[in-house]
Amino acid sequence: MSTIAVLMGLRASMDAIQREEDGILEDVVWPSKRTVLVRADRGVASQPYAKGASRLFDLDNWTSDVELHELHGSHFGILNPNSGLAEVINEVLK
């Protein structure tokens, strides 16, 4: 559930950036009351296509309150049952 919300947030951010570049960004409302980012310390941010993105993957451009959880490992490595992801998700869902 949290992963889906994060992906939706990233897609909404990418859509908003494109609309801003096209000059048609008006009255855009961030699609979530709570934004949670689970980030791998050796994940997507280390890839060339993420160069220039903020530590919060530019989600901070659209909402002032991003809850960041950083886990050790790669993007797919944090899916390992021992990564700590389950604990993060349990805490988020409380």
N, C-alpha and C positions, 0 to 999 in steps of 0.2 A: 504494500500500500504506500509506504513512504517513498520507495524507489519510483513508483509510478508518478507520484506527485512531483518529485524532483525532475523527472524527465519532462513532465508537462510544463513545469516552470521554465526549464531550459528552452523548450520549444517556443513557449510564449515569449521569452526574452529574445530569441533569434527572430521571431516574427516581428516583434516590436522594433528591433534594430533595422530590419529590412523596411518596415513601413516608415520609420524615421528617415532613412536614406532616400526613400521615394517621395518624401515630403507629405505623407498622408497620415501622420501620427497625430490623432486627436482624441482626447478624453479616454485614453487607454487605462483600464483599471487592472491592477495585478490580480491574477486569477485565484489567489489563495490567501486565506487569513493567516496561515502559518507556513513559513518556508524553511525547510530543513534540507541541508546539504551534507551528504556523507561523502567525504573525499578521501581517496587513497593517496598516501604521501608519495607513492611512485606511480601514480595513475595517469590520467588524461593530461594533467598539467605539464607532464614531462614531454608530451608530444608536440611536434612543430606546429600543428594546426591550432594549438591552444596558446601559442605565444602572444603575449600582449593582453591576455585575459587577466582579470583581477584574481586574487586568492579565492574569491567567492564565485569565480567563473562569470563575472559581470552581473550576477543576480542582484548585487548591491546597486546597480544602476536603476533598478525598478522597484525595489522595496528596501526600506531602511533597516529591517529586522530579519536578518538571515541567521538561522541557528546552524552553526558549523560543527560537525563531528569529523575529526580526521583520524583515519585508521592506518596502521602500518601495512604496506603491501601495494600490489598493483591493482588496477581497476577490477580485474577478475579475481585476484587473490583475496580481496575482502569478502568474497562470497564463500570462502572457506568457513566451515562451522566454528573454527577456533579464532577467527579474525576479530571478534568483538561486535560484529554487525548485529547479531541477534540482540545483544544487550542494548545497543543504540536504538534499535527499532522498538524494543519493549519500553524503553524510557520515553521515546517519542509518543508512543501510543497510550501512555498513562493518562 
